[in-house]
Amino acid sequence: MSEQQKHTAGAFDVRNVIAALIGAYGVVLVLMGLFHDTAEESERTGGLAANLWAGIAMVAFAAAFALWARLRPVVVDPPSEPTDGEG
């Protein structure tokens, strides 16, 4: 028998999808916090730039998920070959 290569889930790993979605929302919040911080929003949050800090946290979370997926990839089992009695 020949040695088969291990295949990883790659882009189809759910951690990459989660990282992309959370990262995209995080970038939007960071931009909103930097460029659209009004006096009314500052009053509602007690002077805290809530969009900015939530966006930074979301980008950090997305980076952690992407790093996790990169360092510990999901290995996909190769398809099994049918024997004489199957299919």
Backbone as CSV, one residue per row, in Angstrom:
resi,resn,N_x,N_y,N_z,CA_x,CA_y,CA_z,C_x,C_y,C_z
1,MET,0.839,-1.199,0.000,0.000,0.000,0.000,0.872,1.245,0.000
2,SER,0.453,2.245,-0.711,1.206,3.493,-0.751,0.723,4.443,0.345
3,GLU,1.637,5.246,0.791,1.328,6.233,1.839,0.521,7.378,1.225
4,GLN,-0.682,7.638,1.748,-1.500,8.730,1.233,-1.199,10.002,2.005
5,GLN,-1.252,11.123,1.302,-1.002,12.405,1.945,-2.194,12.789,2.802
6,LYS,-1.894,13.489,3.880,-2.964,14.004,4.739,-3.535,15.262,4.100
7,HIS,-4.858,15.364,4.089,-5.527,16.547,3.557,-6.158,17.302,4.715
8,THR,-6.074,18.611,4.659,-6.695,19.433,5.694,-7.945,20.086,5.135
9,ALA,-8.799,20.554,6.045,-10.055,21.174,5.638,-9.819,22.527,4.959
10,GLY,-8.744,23.207,5.291,-8.390,24.477,4.651,-9.456,25.542,4.834
11,ALA,-9.904,26.115,3.732,-10.884,27.196,3.785,-12.242,26.711,4.276
12,PHE,-12.482,25.403,4.196,-13.764,24.862,4.619,-13.819,24.584,6.118
13,ASP,-12.721,24.821,6.827,-12.705,24.691,8.277,-13.607,25.771,8.868
14,VAL,-14.510,25.375,9.742,-15.492,26.318,10.287,-14.801,27.445,11.068
15,ARG,-13.633,27.199,11.605,-12.916,28.250,12.334,-12.499,29.385,11.408
16,ASN,-12.158,29.055,10.163,-11.811,30.106,9.193,-13.032,30.940,8.825
17,VAL,-14.174,30.287,8.693,-15.409,31.016,8.375,-15.782,31.943,9.526
18,ILE,-15.702,31.435,10.752,-16.006,32.256,11.931,-15.035,33.430,12.015
19,ALA,-13.755,33.166,11.801,-12.752,34.233,11.863,-13.031,35.313,10.821
20,ALA,-13.413,34.901,9.616,-13.683,35.879,8.564,-14.896,36.740,8.900
21,LEU,-15.967,36.119,9.378,-17.175,36.880,9.701,-16.970,37.815,10.884
22,ILE,-16.403,37.297,11.967,-16.169,38.127,13.150,-15.161,39.229,12.821
23,GLY,-14.146,38.898,12.027,-13.151,39.893,11.638,-13.744,41.010,10.799
24,ALA,-14.626,40.657,9.881,-15.257,41.683,9.040,-16.114,42.619,9.880
25,TYR,-16.924,42.064,10.775,-17.731,42.914,11.660,-16.837,43.747,12.579
26,GLY,-15.732,43.165,13.025,-14.806,43.900,13.880,-14.176,45.085,13.176
27,VAL,-13.787,44.888,11.920,-13.202,45.994,11.140,-14.224,47.115,10.955
28,VAL,-15.473,46.744,10.684,-16.523,47.759,10.529,-16.690,48.543,11.834
29,LEU,-16.697,47.855,12.964,-16.851,48.548,14.244,-15.652,49.438,14.556
30,VAL,-14.449,48.978,14.227,-13.259,49.814,14.453,-13.355,51.089,13.618
31,LEU,-13.742,50.943,12.361,-13.872,52.123,11.503,-14.964,53.055,12.008
32,MET,-16.079,52.501,12.456,-17.156,53.329,13.022,-16.676,54.032,14.289
33,GLY,-15.908,53.337,15.106,-15.388,53.945,16.324,-14.392,55.050,16.061
34,LEU,-13.614,54.909,14.984,-12.616,55.921,14.668,-13.195,57.135,13.948
35,PHE,-14.130,56.901,13.043,-14.578,57.981,12.159,-16.012,58.446,12.387
36,HIS,-16.772,57.767,13.209,-18.179,58.149,13.375,-18.549,58.182,14.861
37,ASP,-17.682,58.706,15.668,-17.930,58.803,17.113,-18.561,60.163,17.396
38,THR,-19.871,60.172,17.592,-20.576,61.428,17.828,-20.696,61.709,19.319
39,ALA,-21.043,62.932,19.651,-21.224,63.324,21.048,-22.379,62.553,21.683
40,GLU,-23.419,62.298,20.905,-24.573,61.550,21.415,-24.177,60.114,21.791
41,GLU,-23.371,59.474,20.955,-22.918,58.118,21.257,-21.999,58.106,22.472
42,SER,-21.139,59.099,22.580,-20.255,59.181,23.751,-21.051,59.382,25.035
43,GLU,-22.122,60.147,24.948,-22.977,60.372,26.122,-23.673,59.077,26.536
44,ARG,-24.148,58.318,25.571,-24.846,57.061,25.880,-23.922,56.020,26.493
45,THR,-22.641,56.040,26.123,-21.711,55.030,26.624,-20.846,55.538,27.771
46,GLY,-21.123,56.713,28.275,-20.354,57.246,29.393,-18.951,57.663,29.006
47,GLY,-18.769,58.128,27.780,-17.460,58.596,27.333,-16.565,57.489,26.801
48,LEU,-17.042,56.272,26.795,-16.258,55.148,26.300,-16.540,54.947,24.812
49,ALA,-15.512,54.742,24.037,-15.680,54.478,22.600,-16.031,53.003,22.439
50,ALA,-17.301,52.674,22.650,-17.753,51.284,22.683,-17.537,50.580,21.353
51,ASN,-17.839,51.247,20.240,-17.639,50.618,18.933,-16.173,50.291,18.697
52,LEU,-15.305,51.203,19.067,-13.876,51.003,18.861,-13.378,49.813,19.667
53,TRP,-13.689,49.768,20.946,-13.200,48.690,21.810,-13.829,47.345,21.470
54,ALA,-15.110,47.337,21.132,-15.747,46.084,20.718,-15.139,45.597,19.405
55,GLY,-14.856,46.512,18.487,-14.234,46.145,17.216,-12.836,45.588,17.404
56,ILE,-12.059,46.207,18.275,-10.705,45.708,18.549,-10.771,44.309,19.148
57,ALA,-11.705,44.094,20.072,-11.866,42.770,20.679,-12.276,41.732,19.634
58,MET,-13.156,42.117,18.716,-13.602,41.185,17.679,-12.476,40.859,16.701
59,VAL,-11.666,41.832,16.348,-10.528,41.579,15.457,-9.511,40.673,16.149
60,ALA,-9.269,40.886,17.438,-8.352,40.021,18.186,-8.895,38.588,18.267
61,PHE,-10.201,38.447,18.501,-10.844,37.138,18.540,-10.711,36.444,17.185
62,ALA,-10.929,37.172,16.103,-10.814,36.608,14.755,-9.377,36.170,14.477
63,ALA,-8.417,36.972,14.908,-7.014,36.609,14.715,-6.671,35.343,15.496
64,ALA,-7.212,35.218,16.708,-6.969,34.017,17.515,-7.562,32.781,16.834
65,PHE,-8.768,32.904,16.286,-9.387,31.772,15.591,-8.588,31.395,14.349
66,ALA,-8.145,32.380,13.582,-7.364,32.104,12.376,-6.024,31.449,12.735
67,LEU,-5.402,31.915,13.789,-4.151,31.322,14.245,-4.367,29.889,14.710
68,TRP,-5.449,29.650,15.430,-5.792,28.314,15.903,-5.997,27.366,14.713
69,ALA,-6.710,27.820,13.709,-6.959,26.990,12.534,-5.658,26.715,11.782
70,ARG,-4.748,27.679,11.794,-3.475,27.522,11.089,-2.537,26.567,11.826
71,LEU,-2.504,26.686,13.159,-1.577,25.863,13.944,-2.082,24.441,14.172
72,ARG,-3.395,24.257,14.272,-3.974,22.937,14.514,-5.038,22.626,13.460
73,PRO,-4.621,22.362,12.221,-5.601,22.131,11.156,-6.372,20.834,11.363
74,VAL,-7.595,20.810,10.853,-8.421,19.614,10.885,-7.968,18.715,9.741
75,VAL,-7.602,17.481,10.072,-7.153,16.533,9.058,-8.359,15.736,8.590
76,VAL,-8.568,15.722,7.282,-9.692,15.016,6.683,-9.247,13.606,6.332
77,ASP,-10.029,12.623,6.751,-9.710,11.237,6.427,-9.882,11.005,4.930
78,PRO,-8.981,10.232,4.339,-9.143,9.931,2.911,-10.356,9.023,2.714
79,PRO,-10.962,9.067,1.538,-12.113,8.185,1.313,-11.682,6.732,1.331
80,SER,-12.496,5.925,1.924,-12.144,4.501,2.023,-12.462,3.823,0.688
81,GLU,-11.625,2.863,0.345,-11.840,2.129,-0.895,-12.835,1.017,-0.648
82,PRO,-13.823,0.865,-1.523,-14.828,-0.196,-1.314,-14.212,-1.581,-1.497
83,THR,-14.678,-2.501,-0.682,-14.229,-3.887,-0.815,-15.179,-4.614,-1.771
84,ASP,-14.933,-5.868,-2.004,-15.739,-6.643,-2.955,-17.196,-6.741,-2.539
85,GLY,-17.479,-6.746,-1.235,-18.850,-6.906,-0.757,-19.649,-5.627,-0.757
86,GLU,-18.994,-4.466,-0.924,-19.711,-3.174,-0.853,-20.055,-2.682,-2.243
87,GLY,-21.127,-1.873,-2.271,-21.634,-1.124,-3.356,-21.426,-1.566,-4.709
